[in-house]
Amino acid sequence: MAVRTRGAPKAGGVNPNPNASTKVWLFSLLLTLQYGAQPLISKRCTSREVIVTSSVLACEVVKVISAIMLLAKDGSLRKTFKEWTLIGSLTASGLPAAIYALQNSLLQISYRNLDSLTFSMLNQSKLFFTALFTYIILRQKQSIQQIGALFLLIIAAILLSIGEGSSKASSSHNPDEILFYGIIPVLVASVLSGLASALCQWASQVKKHASYLMTVEMSIIGSLCLVASAYKSPDGSAIRQHGFFYGWTLVTWIPVILNALGGILVGLVTSYAGGVRKGFVIVSALLVTALLQYIFDGKPPSPYCLVALPLVVTSISIYQKYPYRVRKKEL
């Protein structure tokens, strides 16, 4: 039997607890900052010599340690693991863990072959796949206003795409490399993320599986899958030849730790608010990325980005204010 995270919402999605609402906003804000900063930090702190599998595995180890520490701090560590079962773990976390392991590897490849804003813009497409899989798996419907809010996000994403596309024309990168090692991996990762997010929401809200416990389980299972897949892969050969920490420096740990903490926040936001609302965080992170690029790279936000800003803010406001309400005929 799994332990339910305190304050987690019922399967319907909306939590009337005001403390839980405060936590949703706090976790969402922190996750927005993490998503927005991750591409820039990864580019600056991870050299191209670093083996992708090593950084992903290190991230999972940090995630497990952090989640166990949070369970201990919460006072539920002993009770959680006392009631843990293998079947319950595999049911709730097995498939999402394998999916996320593949997704993380694809994202690591994309980080290195796309500029930060393009990566973030494409990465937001996971919102639509999350909404699709959430409806298929959980039958979670959207109100007319919420559908309109999603369309506002589409418009904002298109504006960001046009603005970035105009600046990308002068890039000296190989177009084939950008397509096959940048764009395609991040889009496939978005599809996988949408599916895994819906499965995690199902485990948390329907199966009542605790968020921190799911983080531990998924990290361990995902790591085992990654090690098995890397055994005969180029990354596996590179690790055996050069060592696990080949190309690493002290600063390489910064994006690894940041990404691990982001993974824990993803679990909390999904547990408290659902996968679709987590998607709004990703789109909001585009604006954070644009701001950070201006601060640290001297690259001013495009006019398209400035137009997209109020659209994103408006869509978030509408989506939160007009949730889907069950009609009497549906009861």
NUMAR-121931 format. One record per residue (C-alpha): residue in one letter; residue number from 1; x, y, z. Coordinates in nm, 3 decimals. Example, Ala and Ser with C-alpha at 12.3 -4.5 7.8 and 13.67 -1.06 7.14 Angstrom:
REM NUMAR-121931
REC; A; 1; 1.230; -0.450; 0.780
REC; S; 2; 1.367; -0.106; 0.714
//
This chain:
REM NUMAR-121931
REC; M; 1; 0.000; 0.000; 0.000
REC; A; 2; 0.145; 0.340; -0.097
REC; V; 3; 0.140; 0.652; 0.115
REC; R; 4; -0.038; 0.954; -0.023
REC; T; 5; 0.146; 1.284; -0.021
REC; R; 6; -0.020; 1.511; 0.231
REC; G; 7; -0.240; 1.768; 0.066
REC; A; 8; -0.236; 1.597; -0.273
REC; P; 9; -0.560; 1.652; -0.466
REC; K; 10; -0.824; 1.401; -0.544
REC; A; 11; -0.847; 1.251; -0.891
REC; G; 12; -1.062; 1.538; -1.005
REC; G; 13; -0.757; 1.764; -0.993
REC; V; 14; -0.859; 2.078; -0.795
REC; N; 15; -0.762; 2.094; -0.430
REC; P; 16; -0.980; 2.311; -0.204
REC; N; 17; -0.712; 2.320; 0.067
REC; P; 18; -0.569; 2.677; 0.077
REC; N; 19; -0.235; 2.550; 0.207
REC; A; 20; -0.211; 2.316; -0.090
REC; S; 21; -0.293; 2.606; -0.323
REC; T; 22; -0.004; 2.804; -0.174
REC; K; 23; 0.226; 2.507; -0.225
REC; V; 24; 0.115; 2.476; -0.588
REC; W; 25; 0.213; 2.836; -0.659
REC; L; 26; 0.544; 2.802; -0.472
REC; F; 27; 0.642; 2.479; -0.645
REC; S; 28; 0.531; 2.619; -0.982
REC; L; 29; 0.740; 2.934; -0.935
REC; L; 30; 1.051; 2.737; -0.840
REC; L; 31; 1.000; 2.498; -1.132
REC; T; 32; 0.957; 2.791; -1.372
REC; L; 33; 1.290; 2.936; -1.261
REC; Q; 34; 1.459; 2.596; -1.289
REC; Y; 35; 1.324; 2.526; -1.638
REC; G; 36; 1.413; 2.874; -1.755
REC; A; 37; 1.769; 2.866; -1.622
REC; Q; 38; 1.854; 2.504; -1.702
REC; P; 39; 1.948; 2.545; -2.073
REC; L; 40; 2.184; 2.838; -2.005
REC; I; 41; 2.346; 2.673; -1.705
REC; S; 42; 2.389; 2.343; -1.888
REC; K; 43; 2.558; 2.513; -2.182
REC; R; 44; 2.797; 2.704; -1.958
REC; C; 45; 2.882; 2.427; -1.713
REC; T; 46; 2.882; 2.109; -1.924
REC; S; 47; 3.160; 2.059; -2.174
REC; R; 48; 3.098; 1.864; -2.494
REC; E; 49; 3.338; 1.593; -2.369
REC; V; 50; 3.104; 1.498; -2.084
REC; I; 51; 2.935; 1.164; -2.156
REC; V; 52; 2.556; 1.209; -2.164
REC; T; 53; 2.482; 0.887; -1.975
REC; S; 54; 2.713; 0.985; -1.691
REC; S; 55; 2.538; 1.319; -1.637
REC; V; 56; 2.193; 1.154; -1.647
REC; L; 57; 2.291; 0.883; -1.398
REC; A; 58; 2.453; 1.136; -1.167
REC; C; 59; 2.133; 1.341; -1.179
REC; E; 60; 1.926; 1.036; -1.079
REC; V; 61; 2.155; 0.960; -0.785
REC; V; 62; 2.127; 1.318; -0.659
REC; K; 63; 1.750; 1.299; -0.703
REC; V; 64; 1.723; 0.980; -0.493
REC; I; 65; 1.936; 1.124; -0.213
REC; S; 66; 1.738; 1.448; -0.210
REC; A; 67; 1.400; 1.272; -0.207
REC; I; 68; 1.502; 1.043; 0.081
REC; M; 69; 1.624; 1.344; 0.279
REC; L; 70; 1.291; 1.519; 0.218
REC; L; 71; 1.100; 1.209; 0.330
REC; A; 72; 1.309; 1.199; 0.648
REC; K; 73; 1.251; 1.569; 0.708
REC; D; 74; 0.877; 1.514; 0.652
REC; G; 75; 0.878; 1.241; 0.917
REC; S; 76; 0.728; 0.980; 0.685
REC; L; 77; 1.042; 0.792; 0.576
REC; R; 78; 0.999; 0.488; 0.800
REC; K; 79; 0.624; 0.457; 0.741
REC; T; 80; 0.661; 0.501; 0.367
REC; F; 81; 0.919; 0.227; 0.319
REC; K; 82; 0.748; -0.001; 0.572
REC; E; 83; 0.434; 0.000; 0.357
REC; W; 84; 0.626; -0.022; 0.030
REC; T; 85; 0.566; -0.321; -0.203
REC; L; 86; 0.743; -0.422; -0.521
REC; I; 87; 0.422; -0.474; -0.716
REC; G; 88; 0.288; -0.134; -0.611
REC; S; 89; 0.616; 0.027; -0.710
REC; L; 90; 0.627; -0.131; -1.056
REC; T; 91; 0.260; -0.051; -1.116
REC; A; 92; 0.295; 0.317; -1.028
REC; S; 93; 0.652; 0.399; -1.131
REC; G; 94; 0.791; 0.133; -1.365
REC; L; 95; 0.671; 0.255; -1.705
REC; P; 96; 0.703; 0.631; -1.633
REC; A; 97; 1.057; 0.571; -1.506
REC; A; 98; 1.165; 0.398; -1.825
REC; I; 99; 1.003; 0.672; -2.034
REC; Y; 100; 1.167; 0.953; -1.837
REC; A; 101; 1.508; 0.785; -1.858
REC; L; 102; 1.488; 0.794; -2.238
REC; Q; 103; 1.347; 1.147; -2.232
REC; N; 104; 1.634; 1.279; -2.018
REC; S; 105; 1.893; 1.137; -2.257
REC; L; 106; 1.717; 1.302; -2.553
REC; L; 107; 1.705; 1.636; -2.369
REC; Q; 108; 2.076; 1.618; -2.288
REC; I; 109; 2.151; 1.573; -2.659
REC; S; 110; 1.924; 1.866; -2.751
REC; Y; 111; 2.083; 2.099; -2.496
REC; R; 112; 2.410; 2.076; -2.687
REC; N; 113; 2.272; 2.138; -3.036
REC; L; 114; 2.010; 2.411; -2.991
REC; D; 115; 2.033; 2.762; -2.857
REC; S; 116; 1.857; 2.811; -2.524
REC; L; 117; 1.540; 2.985; -2.642
REC; T; 118; 1.479; 2.746; -2.933
REC; F; 119; 1.519; 2.452; -2.697
REC; S; 120; 1.273; 2.601; -2.446
REC; M; 121; 1.023; 2.690; -2.719
REC; L; 122; 1.018; 2.336; -2.860
REC; N; 123; 1.019; 2.187; -2.513
REC; Q; 124; 0.686; 2.358; -2.435
REC; S; 125; 0.510; 2.131; -2.686
REC; K; 126; 0.490; 1.874; -2.407
REC; L; 127; 0.190; 2.075; -2.277
REC; F; 128; -0.027; 1.959; -2.565
REC; F; 129; 0.082; 1.598; -2.541
REC; T; 130; 0.020; 1.608; -2.165
REC; A; 131; -0.335; 1.739; -2.220
REC; L; 132; -0.395; 1.466; -2.478
REC; F; 133; -0.268; 1.179; -2.263
REC; T; 134; -0.436; 1.318; -1.950
REC; Y; 135; -0.769; 1.304; -2.130
REC; I; 136; -0.703; 0.953; -2.266
REC; I; 137; -0.582; 0.806; -1.936
REC; L; 138; -0.769; 1.010; -1.672
REC; R; 139; -1.062; 1.139; -1.881
REC; Q; 140; -0.977; 1.483; -1.745
REC; K; 141; -1.173; 1.739; -1.944
REC; Q; 142; -1.106; 2.109; -2.002
REC; S; 143; -1.359; 2.391; -1.980
REC; I; 144; -1.427; 2.613; -2.283
REC; Q; 145; -1.226; 2.890; -2.115
REC; Q; 146; -0.937; 2.654; -2.050
REC; I; 147; -0.937; 2.542; -2.413
REC; G; 148; -0.923; 2.911; -2.508
REC; A; 149; -0.629; 2.955; -2.270
REC; L; 150; -0.448; 2.670; -2.444
REC; F; 151; -0.504; 2.843; -2.779
REC; L; 152; -0.350; 3.160; -2.634
REC; L; 153; -0.047; 2.953; -2.545
REC; I; 154; -0.033; 2.822; -2.903
REC; I; 155; -0.030; 3.180; -3.033
REC; A; 156; 0.241; 3.274; -2.782
REC; A; 157; 0.450; 2.975; -2.888
REC; I; 158; 0.411; 3.066; -3.257
REC; L; 159; 0.523; 3.423; -3.187
REC; L; 160; 0.827; 3.297; -2.998
REC; S; 161; 0.901; 3.056; -3.282
REC; I; 162; 0.887; 3.333; -3.545
REC; G; 163; 1.108; 3.563; -3.339
REC; E; 164; 1.369; 3.296; -3.277
REC; G; 165; 1.354; 3.172; -3.635
REC; S; 166; 1.454; 3.512; -3.768
REC; S; 167; 1.760; 3.527; -3.544
REC; K; 168; 1.849; 3.165; -3.617
REC; A; 169; 1.898; 3.232; -3.987
REC; S; 170; 2.248; 3.370; -3.929
REC; S; 171; 2.360; 3.064; -3.730
REC; S; 172; 2.667; 2.882; -3.860
REC; H; 173; 2.558; 2.541; -3.727
REC; N; 174; 2.503; 2.251; -3.963
REC; P; 175; 2.125; 2.241; -4.042
REC; D; 176; 2.122; 1.859; -4.044
REC; E; 177; 2.289; 1.851; -3.705
REC; I; 178; 2.033; 2.097; -3.566
REC; L; 179; 1.745; 1.888; -3.705
REC; F; 180; 1.856; 1.535; -3.611
REC; Y; 181; 2.045; 1.612; -3.288
REC; G; 182; 1.848; 1.912; -3.168
REC; I; 183; 1.489; 1.948; -3.293
REC; I; 184; 1.384; 1.583; -3.335
REC; P; 185; 1.519; 1.466; -2.995
REC; V; 186; 1.343; 1.744; -2.803
REC; L; 187; 1.011; 1.682; -2.984
REC; V; 188; 1.024; 1.309; -2.917
REC; A; 189; 1.112; 1.391; -2.556
REC; S; 190; 0.802; 1.612; -2.539
REC; V; 191; 0.575; 1.327; -2.651
REC; L; 192; 0.733; 1.094; -2.396
REC; S; 193; 0.704; 1.359; -2.126
REC; G; 194; 0.331; 1.403; -2.192
REC; L; 195; 0.270; 1.029; -2.163
REC; A; 196; 0.483; 0.990; -1.850
REC; S; 197; 0.326; 1.295; -1.686
REC; A; 198; -0.024; 1.156; -1.734
REC; L; 199; 0.085; 0.820; -1.595
REC; C; 200; 0.242; 0.989; -1.292
REC; Q; 201; -0.072; 1.193; -1.230
REC; W; 202; -0.274; 0.872; -1.246
REC; A; 203; -0.043; 0.704; -0.992
REC; S; 204; -0.047; 1.005; -0.759
REC; Q; 205; -0.414; 1.100; -0.772
REC; V; 206; -0.579; 0.764; -0.842
REC; K; 207; -0.338; 0.512; -0.686
REC; K; 208; -0.249; 0.760; -0.406
REC; H; 209; 0.128; 0.706; -0.447
REC; A; 210; 0.347; 0.955; -0.257
REC; S; 211; 0.540; 1.209; -0.468
REC; Y; 212; 0.880; 1.167; -0.297
REC; L; 213; 0.847; 0.787; -0.304
REC; M; 214; 0.768; 0.798; -0.675
REC; T; 215; 1.078; 1.011; -0.727
REC; V; 216; 1.296; 0.750; -0.556
REC; E; 217; 1.136; 0.459; -0.738
REC; M; 218; 1.144; 0.621; -1.080
REC; S; 219; 1.504; 0.732; -1.043
REC; I; 220; 1.621; 0.384; -0.943
REC; I; 221; 1.420; 0.205; -1.212
REC; G; 222; 1.516; 0.462; -1.474
REC; S; 223; 1.883; 0.432; -1.382
REC; L; 224; 1.872; 0.053; -1.416
REC; C; 225; 1.710; 0.089; -1.760
REC; L; 226; 1.971; 0.343; -1.864
REC; V; 227; 2.262; 0.126; -1.746
REC; A; 228; 2.121; -0.173; -1.934
REC; S; 229; 2.073; 0.028; -2.253
REC; A; 230; 2.416; 0.189; -2.227
REC; Y; 231; 2.604; -0.139; -2.192
REC; K; 232; 2.660; -0.177; -2.565
REC; S; 233; 2.603; 0.185; -2.663
REC; P; 234; 2.870; 0.441; -2.759
REC; D; 235; 2.827; 0.602; -2.420
REC; G; 236; 2.890; 0.271; -2.246
REC; S; 237; 3.207; 0.220; -2.447
REC; A; 238; 3.319; 0.575; -2.372
REC; I; 239; 3.265; 0.525; -1.998
REC; R; 240; 3.466; 0.200; -2.001
REC; Q; 241; 3.743; 0.364; -2.201
REC; H; 242; 3.767; 0.707; -2.037
REC; G; 243; 3.592; 0.664; -1.703
REC; F; 244; 3.253; 0.772; -1.569
REC; F; 245; 3.354; 1.131; -1.493
REC; Y; 246; 3.540; 1.196; -1.818
REC; G; 247; 3.524; 1.567; -1.903
REC; W; 248; 3.374; 1.660; -1.565
REC; T; 249; 3.475; 1.957; -1.353
REC; L; 250; 3.331; 2.087; -1.028
REC; V; 251; 3.095; 2.319; -1.216
REC; T; 252; 2.951; 2.021; -1.406
REC; W; 253; 2.769; 1.932; -1.086
REC; I; 254; 2.573; 2.258; -1.093
REC; P; 255; 2.334; 2.167; -1.380
REC; V; 256; 2.320; 1.807; -1.252
REC; I; 257; 2.202; 1.914; -0.907
REC; L; 258; 1.970; 2.179; -1.052
REC; N; 259; 1.814; 1.924; -1.287
REC; A; 260; 1.767; 1.678; -1.000
REC; L; 261; 1.588; 1.936; -0.787
REC; G; 262; 1.375; 2.021; -1.091
REC; G; 263; 1.276; 1.654; -1.116
REC; I; 264; 1.152; 1.659; -0.756
REC; L; 265; 0.957; 1.978; -0.823
REC; V; 266; 0.798; 1.818; -1.130
REC; G; 267; 0.668; 1.536; -0.910
REC; L; 268; 0.526; 1.780; -0.656
REC; V; 269; 0.356; 2.001; -0.915
REC; T; 270; 0.209; 1.696; -1.091
REC; S; 271; 0.085; 1.556; -0.760
REC; Y; 272; -0.074; 1.877; -0.637
REC; A; 273; -0.191; 2.040; -0.961
REC; G; 274; -0.179; 1.789; -1.247
REC; G; 275; 0.026; 1.750; -1.562
REC; V; 276; -0.151; 2.013; -1.773
REC; R; 277; -0.094; 2.289; -1.520
REC; K; 278; 0.267; 2.180; -1.500
REC; G; 279; 0.279; 2.252; -1.872
REC; F; 280; 0.200; 2.618; -1.809
REC; V; 281; 0.519; 2.632; -1.606
REC; I; 282; 0.716; 2.522; -1.911
REC; V; 283; 0.573; 2.796; -2.130
REC; S; 284; 0.633; 3.056; -1.861
REC; A; 285; 0.993; 2.935; -1.848
REC; L; 286; 1.038; 3.059; -2.207
REC; L; 287; 1.012; 3.413; -2.080
REC; V; 288; 1.256; 3.341; -1.799
REC; T; 289; 1.501; 3.201; -2.054
REC; A; 290; 1.464; 3.512; -2.272
REC; L; 291; 1.526; 3.737; -1.971
REC; L; 292; 1.833; 3.541; -1.862
REC; Q; 293; 1.972; 3.546; -2.216
REC; Y; 294; 1.940; 3.924; -2.212
REC; I; 295; 2.110; 3.953; -1.872
REC; F; 296; 2.398; 3.712; -1.931
REC; D; 297; 2.438; 3.702; -2.311
REC; G; 298; 2.333; 4.058; -2.392
REC; K; 299; 2.071; 3.924; -2.631
REC; P; 300; 1.757; 4.143; -2.600
REC; P; 301; 1.414; 3.974; -2.618
REC; S; 302; 1.259; 3.997; -2.963
REC; P; 303; 0.941; 4.202; -3.019
REC; Y; 304; 0.761; 3.870; -3.061
REC; C; 305; 0.869; 3.770; -2.712
REC; L; 306; 0.737; 4.097; -2.570
REC; V; 307; 0.400; 4.037; -2.740
REC; A; 308; 0.393; 3.677; -2.616
REC; L; 309; 0.445; 3.783; -2.253
REC; P; 310; 0.090; 3.919; -2.190
REC; L; 311; -0.056; 3.622; -2.379
REC; V; 312; 0.116; 3.378; -2.147
REC; V; 313; 0.011; 3.573; -1.837
REC; T; 314; -0.349; 3.596; -1.962
REC; S; 315; -0.367; 3.225; -2.048
REC; I; 316; -0.241; 3.126; -1.703
REC; S; 317; -0.495; 3.354; -1.537
REC; I; 318; -0.787; 3.220; -1.746
REC; Y; 319; -0.686; 2.857; -1.699
REC; Q; 320; -0.669; 2.895; -1.320
REC; K; 321; -0.990; 3.099; -1.292
REC; Y; 322; -1.222; 2.882; -1.504
REC; P; 323; -1.171; 2.512; -1.422
REC; Y; 324; -1.395; 2.249; -1.577
REC; R; 325; -1.709; 2.189; -1.372
REC; V; 326; -1.907; 1.867; -1.393
REC; R; 327; -2.262; 1.923; -1.518
REC; K; 328; -2.558; 1.760; -1.347
REC; K; 329; -2.622; 1.539; -1.651
REC; E; 330; -2.269; 1.396; -1.616
REC; L; 331; -2.317; 1.301; -1.247
//
